[in-house]
Amino acid sequence: MKMSDMRELSNEELIKMLDDLREGLFNLRFQNAKNRIENPYKMKFMKKDIARILTLLSERNATVDSK
């Protein structure tokens, strides 16, 4: 998902998406350990999406704290 699309979501939606991505990444790690993962690059994309969400949430918290 692009950062511009994520900026349109509320904090609650971002947190739910973050939880879903973390759970999905957890499952992919188990599949990868068993060599049953069909697309190992999916883990890379999930990690980047998690980082994007965390960055966006920290930016929003910083703007609230500075006011």
mmCIF file as gemmi writes it, N, C-alpha and C atoms, coordinates in Angstrom:
data_model
loop_
_atom_site.group_PDB
_atom_site.id
_atom_site.type_symbol
_atom_site.label_atom_id
_atom_site.label_alt_id
_atom_site.label_comp_id
_atom_site.label_asym_id
_atom_site.label_entity_id
_atom_site.label_seq_id
_atom_site.pdbx_PDB_ins_code
_atom_site.Cartn_x
_atom_site.Cartn_y
_atom_site.Cartn_z
_atom_site.occupancy
_atom_site.B_iso_or_equiv
_atom_site.pdbx_formal_charge
_atom_site.auth_seq_id
_atom_site.auth_asym_id
_atom_site.pdbx_PDB_model_num
ATOM 1 N N . MET Axp A 1 ? 0.845 -1.173 0 1 0 ? 1 A 1
ATOM 2 C CA . MET Axp A 1 ? 0 0 0 1 0 ? 1 A 1
ATOM 3 C C . MET Axp A 1 ? 0.89 1.236 0 1 0 ? 1 A 1
ATOM 4 N N . LYS Axp A 2 ? 0.474 2.227 -0.721 1 0 ? 2 A 1
ATOM 5 C CA . LYS Axp A 2 ? 1.259 3.453 -0.805 1 0 ? 2 A 1
ATOM 6 C C . LYS Axp A 2 ? 1.028 4.329 0.413 1 0 ? 2 A 1
ATOM 7 N N . MET Axp A 3 ? 2.023 5.146 0.692 1 0 ? 3 A 1
ATOM 8 C CA . MET Axp A 3 ? 1.947 6.04 1.844 1 0 ? 3 A 1
ATOM 9 C C . MET Axp A 3 ? 0.805 7.045 1.671 1 0 ? 3 A 1
ATOM 10 N N . SER Axp A 4 ? 0.571 7.503 0.453 1 0 ? 4 A 1
ATOM 11 C CA . SER Axp A 4 ? -0.51 8.462 0.235 1 0 ? 4 A 1
ATOM 12 C C . SER Axp A 4 ? -1.872 7.841 0.549 1 0 ? 4 A 1
ATOM 13 N N . ASP Axp A 5 ? -2.022 6.552 0.269 1 0 ? 5 A 1
ATOM 14 C CA . ASP Axp A 5 ? -3.273 5.87 0.617 1 0 ? 5 A 1
ATOM 15 C C . ASP Axp A 5 ? -3.404 5.696 2.116 1 0 ? 5 A 1
ATOM 16 N N . MET Axp A 6 ? -2.287 5.443 2.779 1 0 ? 6 A 1
ATOM 17 C CA . MET Axp A 6 ? -2.309 5.256 4.229 1 0 ? 6 A 1
ATOM 18 C C . MET Axp A 6 ? -2.63 6.555 4.958 1 0 ? 6 A 1
ATOM 19 N N . ARG Axp A 7 ? -2.211 7.669 4.407 1 0 ? 7 A 1
ATOM 20 C CA . ARG Axp A 7 ? -2.464 8.965 5.053 1 0 ? 7 A 1
ATOM 21 C C . ARG Axp A 7 ? -3.958 9.268 5.141 1 0 ? 7 A 1
ATOM 22 N N . GLU Axp A 8 ? -4.744 8.668 4.268 1 0 ? 8 A 1
ATOM 23 C CA . GLU Axp A 8 ? -6.185 8.908 4.267 1 0 ? 8 A 1
ATOM 24 C C . GLU Axp A 8 ? -6.914 8.102 5.339 1 0 ? 8 A 1
ATOM 25 N N . LEU Axp A 9 ? -6.251 7.112 5.921 1 0 ? 9 A 1
ATOM 26 C CA . LEU Axp A 9 ? -6.875 6.255 6.925 1 0 ? 9 A 1
ATOM 27 C C . LEU Axp A 9 ? -6.775 6.878 8.313 1 0 ? 9 A 1
ATOM 28 N N . SER Axp A 10 ? -7.702 6.5 9.184 1 0 ? 10 A 1
ATOM 29 C CA . SER Axp A 10 ? -7.67 6.984 10.561 1 0 ? 10 A 1
ATOM 30 C C . SER Axp A 10 ? -6.659 6.169 11.361 1 0 ? 10 A 1
ATOM 31 N N . ASN Axp A 11 ? -6.343 6.656 12.56 1 0 ? 11 A 1
ATOM 32 C CA . ASN Axp A 11 ? -5.399 5.948 13.42 1 0 ? 11 A 1
ATOM 33 C C . ASN Axp A 11 ? -5.908 4.554 13.779 1 0 ? 11 A 1
ATOM 34 N N . GLU Axp A 12 ? -7.193 4.424 14.025 1 0 ? 12 A 1
ATOM 35 C CA . GLU Axp A 12 ? -7.761 3.126 14.386 1 0 ? 12 A 1
ATOM 36 C C . GLU Axp A 12 ? -7.621 2.132 13.242 1 0 ? 12 A 1
ATOM 37 N N . GLU Axp A 13 ? -7.865 2.602 12.022 1 0 ? 13 A 1
ATOM 38 C CA . GLU Axp A 13 ? -7.719 1.732 10.852 1 0 ? 13 A 1
ATOM 39 C C . GLU Axp A 13 ? -6.258 1.331 10.648 1 0 ? 13 A 1
ATOM 40 N N . LEU Axp A 14 ? -5.355 2.271 10.878 1 0 ? 14 A 1
ATOM 41 C CA . LEU Axp A 14 ? -3.929 1.962 10.742 1 0 ? 14 A 1
ATOM 42 C C . LEU Axp A 14 ? -3.475 0.945 11.783 1 0 ? 14 A 1
ATOM 43 N N . ILE Axp A 15 ? -3.958 1.084 12.996 1 0 ? 15 A 1
ATOM 44 C CA . ILE Axp A 15 ? -3.575 0.144 14.057 1 0 ? 15 A 1
ATOM 45 C C . ILE Axp A 15 ? -4.116 -1.247 13.752 1 0 ? 15 A 1
ATOM 46 N N . LYS Axp A 16 ? -5.341 -1.335 13.235 1 0 ? 16 A 1
ATOM 47 C CA . LYS Axp A 16 ? -5.901 -2.633 12.863 1 0 ? 16 A 1
ATOM 48 C C . LYS Axp A 16 ? -5.089 -3.243 11.727 1 0 ? 16 A 1
ATOM 49 N N . MET Axp A 17 ? -4.723 -2.435 10.731 1 0 ? 17 A 1
ATOM 50 C CA . MET Axp A 17 ? -3.919 -2.923 9.624 1 0 ? 17 A 1
ATOM 51 C C . MET Axp A 17 ? -2.552 -3.388 10.118 1 0 ? 17 A 1
ATOM 52 N N . LEU Axp A 18 ? -1.984 -2.655 11.063 1 0 ? 18 A 1
ATOM 53 C CA . LEU Axp A 18 ? -0.696 -3.015 11.639 1 0 ? 18 A 1
ATOM 54 C C . LEU Axp A 18 ? -0.771 -4.368 12.341 1 0 ? 18 A 1
ATOM 55 N N . ASP Axp A 19 ? -1.824 -4.576 13.1 1 0 ? 19 A 1
ATOM 56 C CA . ASP Axp A 19 ? -2.004 -5.867 13.778 1 0 ? 19 A 1
ATOM 57 C C . ASP Axp A 19 ? -2.138 -7.003 12.772 1 0 ? 19 A 1
ATOM 58 N N . ASP Axp A 20 ? -2.907 -6.771 11.712 1 0 ? 20 A 1
ATOM 59 C CA . ASP Axp A 20 ? -3.091 -7.799 10.688 1 0 ? 20 A 1
ATOM 60 C C . ASP Axp A 20 ? -1.772 -8.115 9.977 1 0 ? 20 A 1
ATOM 61 N N . LEU Axp A 21 ? -0.996 -7.08 9.666 1 0 ? 21 A 1
ATOM 62 C CA . LEU Axp A 21 ? 0.286 -7.296 8.995 1 0 ? 21 A 1
ATOM 63 C C . LEU Axp A 21 ? 1.27 -8.043 9.888 1 0 ? 21 A 1
ATOM 64 N N . ARG Axp A 22 ? 1.29 -7.705 11.168 1 0 ? 22 A 1
ATOM 65 C CA . ARG Axp A 22 ? 2.193 -8.4 12.094 1 0 ? 22 A 1
ATOM 66 C C . ARG Axp A 22 ? 1.808 -9.867 12.227 1 0 ? 22 A 1
ATOM 67 N N . GLU Axp A 23 ? 0.517 -10.142 12.276 1 0 ? 23 A 1
ATOM 68 C CA . GLU Axp A 23 ? 0.065 -11.528 12.363 1 0 ? 23 A 1
ATOM 69 C C . GLU Axp A 23 ? 0.407 -12.284 11.078 1 0 ? 23 A 1
ATOM 70 N N . GLY Axp A 24 ? 0.2 -11.634 9.945 1 0 ? 24 A 1
ATOM 71 C CA . GLY Axp A 24 ? 0.541 -12.259 8.665 1 0 ? 24 A 1
ATOM 72 C C . GLY Axp A 24 ? 2.029 -12.524 8.537 1 0 ? 24 A 1
ATOM 73 N N . LEU Axp A 25 ? 2.842 -11.596 8.993 1 0 ? 25 A 1
ATOM 74 C CA . LEU Axp A 25 ? 4.294 -11.771 8.951 1 0 ? 25 A 1
ATOM 75 C C . LEU Axp A 25 ? 4.72 -12.919 9.853 1 0 ? 25 A 1
ATOM 76 N N . PHE Axp A 26 ? 4.086 -13.028 11.002 1 0 ? 26 A 1
ATOM 77 C CA . PHE Axp A 26 ? 4.363 -14.12 11.926 1 0 ? 26 A 1
ATOM 78 C C . PHE Axp A 26 ? 4.096 -15.47 11.247 1 0 ? 26 A 1
ATOM 79 N N . ASN Axp A 27 ? 2.963 -15.564 10.56 1 0 ? 27 A 1
ATOM 80 C CA . ASN Axp A 27 ? 2.613 -16.801 9.865 1 0 ? 27 A 1
ATOM 81 C C . ASN Axp A 27 ? 3.574 -17.084 8.711 1 0 ? 27 A 1
ATOM 82 N N . LEU Axp A 28 ? 3.972 -16.057 7.991 1 0 ? 28 A 1
ATOM 83 C CA . LEU Axp A 28 ? 4.911 -16.245 6.889 1 0 ? 28 A 1
ATOM 84 C C . LEU Axp A 28 ? 6.271 -16.724 7.381 1 0 ? 28 A 1
ATOM 85 N N . ARG Axp A 29 ? 6.675 -16.272 8.556 1 0 ? 29 A 1
ATOM 86 C CA . ARG Axp A 29 ? 7.957 -16.727 9.107 1 0 ? 29 A 1
ATOM 87 C C . ARG Axp A 29 ? 7.923 -18.224 9.391 1 0 ? 29 A 1
ATOM 88 N N . PHE Axp A 30 ? 6.789 -18.717 9.888 1 0 ? 30 A 1
ATOM 89 C CA . PHE Axp A 30 ? 6.664 -20.152 10.121 1 0 ? 30 A 1
ATOM 90 C C . PHE Axp A 30 ? 6.676 -20.918 8.81 1 0 ? 30 A 1
ATOM 91 N N . GLN Axp A 31 ? 5.963 -20.413 7.808 1 0 ? 31 A 1
ATOM 92 C CA . GLN Axp A 31 ? 5.962 -21.069 6.504 1 0 ? 31 A 1
ATOM 93 C C . GLN Axp A 31 ? 7.356 -21.078 5.894 1 0 ? 31 A 1
ATOM 94 N N . ASN Axp A 32 ? 8.082 -19.995 6.086 1 0 ? 32 A 1
ATOM 95 C CA . ASN Axp A 32 ? 9.432 -19.893 5.549 1 0 ? 32 A 1
ATOM 96 C C . ASN Axp A 32 ? 10.364 -20.888 6.246 1 0 ? 32 A 1
ATOM 97 N N . ALA Axp A 33 ? 10.156 -21.077 7.528 1 0 ? 33 A 1
ATOM 98 C CA . ALA Axp A 33 ? 10.989 -22.027 8.269 1 0 ? 33 A 1
ATOM 99 C C . ALA Axp A 33 ? 10.742 -23.459 7.793 1 0 ? 33 A 1
ATOM 100 N N . LYS Axp A 34 ? 9.529 -23.726 7.359 1 0 ? 34 A 1
ATOM 101 C CA . LYS Axp A 34 ? 9.191 -25.061 6.864 1 0 ? 34 A 1
ATOM 102 C C . LYS Axp A 34 ? 9.416 -25.18 5.353 1 0 ? 34 A 1
ATOM 103 N N . ASN Axp A 35 ? 9.955 -24.13 4.738 1 0 ? 35 A 1
ATOM 104 C CA . ASN Axp A 35 ? 10.2 -24.085 3.285 1 0 ? 35 A 1
ATOM 105 C C . ASN Axp A 35 ? 8.923 -24.293 2.483 1 0 ? 35 A 1
ATOM 106 N N . ARG Axp A 36 ? 7.82 -23.767 2.975 1 0 ? 36 A 1
ATOM 107 C CA . ARG Axp A 36 ? 6.545 -23.894 2.272 1 0 ? 36 A 1
ATOM 108 C C . ARG Axp A 36 ? 6.034 -22.553 1.773 1 0 ? 36 A 1
ATOM 109 N N . ILE Axp A 37 ? 6.86 -21.557 1.793 1 0 ? 37 A 1
ATOM 110 C CA . ILE Axp A 37 ? 6.422 -20.233 1.354 1 0 ? 37 A 1
ATOM 111 C C . ILE Axp A 37 ? 6.585 -20.156 -0.163 1 0 ? 37 A 1
ATOM 112 N N . GLU Axp A 38 ? 5.536 -19.689 -0.832 1 0 ? 38 A 1
ATOM 113 C CA . GLU Axp A 38 ? 5.591 -19.637 -2.283 1 0 ? 38 A 1
ATOM 114 C C . GLU Axp A 38 ? 6.229 -18.352 -2.801 1 0 ? 38 A 1
ATOM 115 N N . ASN Axp A 39 ? 6.109 -17.266 -2.033 1 0 ? 39 A 1
ATOM 116 C CA . ASN Axp A 39 ? 6.685 -15.997 -2.461 1 0 ? 39 A 1
ATOM 117 C C . ASN Axp A 39 ? 7.447 -15.383 -1.286 1 0 ? 39 A 1
ATOM 118 N N . PRO Axp A 40 ? 8.749 -15.657 -1.178 1 0 ? 40 A 1
ATOM 119 C CA . PRO Axp A 40 ? 9.499 -15.15 -0.025 1 0 ? 40 A 1
ATOM 120 C C . PRO Axp A 40 ? 9.614 -13.628 0.012 1 0 ? 40 A 1
ATOM 121 N N . TYR Axp A 41 ? 9.402 -12.97 -1.122 1 0 ? 41 A 1
ATOM 122 C CA . TYR Axp A 41 ? 9.489 -11.508 -1.152 1 0 ? 41 A 1
ATOM 123 C C . TYR Axp A 41 ? 8.291 -10.853 -0.491 1 0 ? 41 A 1
ATOM 124 N N . LYS Axp A 42 ? 7.242 -11.636 -0.254 1 0 ? 42 A 1
ATOM 125 C CA . LYS Axp A 42 ? 6.06 -11.095 0.42 1 0 ? 42 A 1
ATOM 126 C C . LYS Axp A 42 ? 6.407 -10.618 1.824 1 0 ? 42 A 1
ATOM 127 N N . MET Axp A 43 ? 7.336 -11.316 2.474 1 0 ? 43 A 1
ATOM 128 C CA . MET Axp A 43 ? 7.776 -10.907 3.814 1 0 ? 43 A 1
ATOM 129 C C . MET Axp A 43 ? 8.409 -9.519 3.761 1 0 ? 43 A 1
ATOM 130 N N . LYS Axp A 44 ? 9.196 -9.287 2.745 1 0 ? 44 A 1
ATOM 131 C CA . LYS Axp A 44 ? 9.873 -7.991 2.589 1 0 ? 44 A 1
ATOM 132 C C . LYS Axp A 44 ? 8.849 -6.866 2.452 1 0 ? 44 A 1
ATOM 133 N N . PHE Axp A 45 ? 7.821 -7.098 1.637 1 0 ? 45 A 1
ATOM 134 C CA . PHE Axp A 45 ? 6.801 -6.075 1.434 1 0 ? 45 A 1
ATOM 135 C C . PHE Axp A 45 ? 5.988 -5.838 2.702 1 0 ? 45 A 1
ATOM 136 N N . MET Axp A 46 ? 5.719 -6.892 3.448 1 0 ? 46 A 1
ATOM 137 C CA . MET Axp A 46 ? 4.967 -6.743 4.696 1 0 ? 46 A 1
ATOM 138 C C . MET Axp A 46 ? 5.773 -5.942 5.711 1 0 ? 46 A 1
ATOM 139 N N . LYS Axp A 47 ? 7.073 -6.209 5.791 1 0 ? 47 A 1
ATOM 140 C CA . LYS Axp A 47 ? 7.922 -5.457 6.714 1 0 ? 47 A 1
ATOM 141 C C . LYS Axp A 47 ? 7.937 -3.975 6.354 1 0 ? 47 A 1
ATOM 142 N N . LYS Axp A 48 ? 7.982 -3.684 5.071 1 0 ? 48 A 1
ATOM 143 C CA . LYS Axp A 48 ? 7.992 -2.284 4.639 1 0 ? 48 A 1
ATOM 144 C C . LYS Axp A 48 ? 6.662 -1.597 4.938 1 0 ? 48 A 1
ATOM 145 N N . ASP Axp A 49 ? 5.559 -2.321 4.757 1 0 ? 49 A 1
ATOM 146 C CA . ASP Axp A 49 ? 4.254 -1.749 5.096 1 0 ? 49 A 1
ATOM 147 C C . ASP Axp A 49 ? 4.145 -1.485 6.595 1 0 ? 49 A 1
ATOM 148 N N . ILE Axp A 50 ? 4.674 -2.396 7.407 1 0 ? 50 A 1
ATOM 149 C CA . ILE Axp A 50 ? 4.677 -2.199 8.856 1 0 ? 50 A 1
ATOM 150 C C . ILE Axp A 50 ? 5.476 -0.943 9.207 1 0 ? 50 A 1
ATOM 151 N N . ALA Axp A 51 ? 6.624 -0.782 8.576 1 0 ? 51 A 1
ATOM 152 C CA . ALA Axp A 51 ? 7.459 0.397 8.839 1 0 ? 51 A 1
ATOM 153 C C . ALA Axp A 51 ? 6.751 1.674 8.403 1 0 ? 51 A 1
ATOM 154 N N . ARG Axp A 52 ? 6.05 1.63 7.278 1 0 ? 52 A 1
ATOM 155 C CA . ARG Axp A 52 ? 5.308 2.81 6.816 1 0 ? 52 A 1
ATOM 156 C C . ARG Axp A 52 ? 4.232 3.209 7.819 1 0 ? 52 A 1
ATOM 157 N N . ILE Axp A 53 ? 3.503 2.224 8.313 1 0 ? 53 A 1
ATOM 158 C CA . ILE Axp A 53 ? 2.432 2.514 9.276 1 0 ? 53 A 1
ATOM 159 C C . ILE Axp A 53 ? 3.01 3.084 10.559 1 0 ? 53 A 1
ATOM 160 N N . LEU Axp A 54 ? 4.085 2.478 11.053 1 0 ? 54 A 1
ATOM 161 C CA . LEU Axp A 54 ? 4.7 2.98 12.289 1 0 ? 54 A 1
ATOM 162 C C . LEU Axp A 54 ? 5.233 4.402 12.103 1 0 ? 54 A 1
ATOM 163 N N . THR Axp A 55 ? 5.789 4.686 10.942 1 0 ? 55 A 1
ATOM 164 C CA . THR Axp A 55 ? 6.289 6.033 10.647 1 0 ? 55 A 1
ATOM 165 C C . THR Axp A 55 ? 5.142 7.036 10.639 1 0 ? 55 A 1
ATOM 166 N N . LEU Axp A 56 ? 4.061 6.665 9.978 1 0 ? 56 A 1
ATOM 167 C CA . LEU Axp A 56 ? 2.909 7.557 9.898 1 0 ? 56 A 1
ATOM 168 C C . LEU Axp A 56 ? 2.306 7.809 11.274 1 0 ? 56 A 1
ATOM 169 N N . LEU Axp A 57 ? 2.19 6.767 12.088 1 0 ? 57 A 1
ATOM 170 C CA . LEU Axp A 57 ? 1.646 6.943 13.431 1 0 ? 57 A 1
ATOM 171 C C . LEU Axp A 57 ? 2.55 7.818 14.297 1 0 ? 57 A 1
ATOM 172 N N . SER Axp A 58 ? 3.857 7.67 14.155 1 0 ? 58 A 1
ATOM 173 C CA . SER Axp A 58 ? 4.771 8.499 14.945 1 0 ? 58 A 1
ATOM 174 C C . SER Axp A 58 ? 4.736 9.951 14.463 1 0 ? 58 A 1
ATOM 175 N N . GLU Axp A 59 ? 4.569 10.167 13.154 1 0 ? 59 A 1
ATOM 176 C CA . GLU Axp A 59 ? 4.433 11.54 12.651 1 0 ? 59 A 1
ATOM 177 C C . GLU Axp A 59 ? 3.181 12.191 13.217 1 0 ? 59 A 1
ATOM 178 N N . ARG Axp A 60 ? 2.097 11.446 13.241 1 0 ? 60 A 1
ATOM 179 C CA . ARG Axp A 60 ? 0.859 12.006 13.765 1 0 ? 60 A 1
ATOM 180 C C . ARG Axp A 60 ? 0.967 12.306 15.254 1 0 ? 60 A 1
ATOM 181 N N . ASN Axp A 61 ? 1.634 11.461 16.002 1 0 ? 61 A 1
ATOM 182 C CA . ASN Axp A 61 ? 1.83 11.695 17.432 1 0 ? 61 A 1
ATOM 183 C C . ASN Axp A 61 ? 2.741 12.898 17.673 1 0 ? 61 A 1
ATOM 184 N N . ALA Axp A 62 ? 3.734 13.082 16.826 1 0 ? 62 A 1
ATOM 185 C CA . ALA Axp A 62 ? 4.646 14.212 16.983 1 0 ? 62 A 1
ATOM 186 C C . ALA Axp A 62 ? 3.938 15.54 16.728 1 0 ? 62 A 1
ATOM 187 N N . THR Axp A 63 ? 3.027 15.55 15.776 1 0 ? 63 A 1
ATOM 188 C CA . THR Axp A 63 ? 2.31 16.798 15.488 1 0 ? 63 A 1
ATOM 189 C C . THR Axp A 63 ? 1.314 17.11 16.602 1 0 ? 63 A 1
ATOM 190 N N . VAL Axp A 64 ? 0.742 16.09 17.206 1 0 ? 64 A 1
ATOM 191 C CA . VAL Axp A 64 ? -0.195 16.308 18.314 1 0 ? 64 A 1
ATOM 192 C C . VAL Axp A 64 ? 0.566 16.798 19.549 1 0 ? 64 A 1
ATOM 193 N N . ASP Axp A 65 ? 1.736 16.218 19.796 1 0 ? 65 A 1
ATOM 194 C CA . ASP Axp A 65 ? 2.542 16.611 20.964 1 0 ? 65 A 1
ATOM 195 C C . ASP Axp A 65 ? 3.099 18.014 20.838 1 0 ? 65 A 1
ATOM 196 N N . SER Axp A 66 ? 3.375 18.467 19.63 1 0 ? 66 A 1
ATOM 197 C CA . SER Axp A 66 ? 3.973 19.781 19.453 1 0 ? 66 A 1
ATOM 198 C C . SER Axp A 66 ? 2.954 20.907 19.574 1 0 ? 66 A 1
ATOM 199 N N . LYS Axp A 67 ? 1.678 20.578 19.509 1 0 ? 67 A 1
ATOM 200 C CA . LYS Axp A 67 ? 0.64 21.629 19.589 1 0 ? 67 A 1
ATOM 201 C C . LYS Axp A 67 ? 0.306 21.957 20.979 1 0 ? 67 A 1
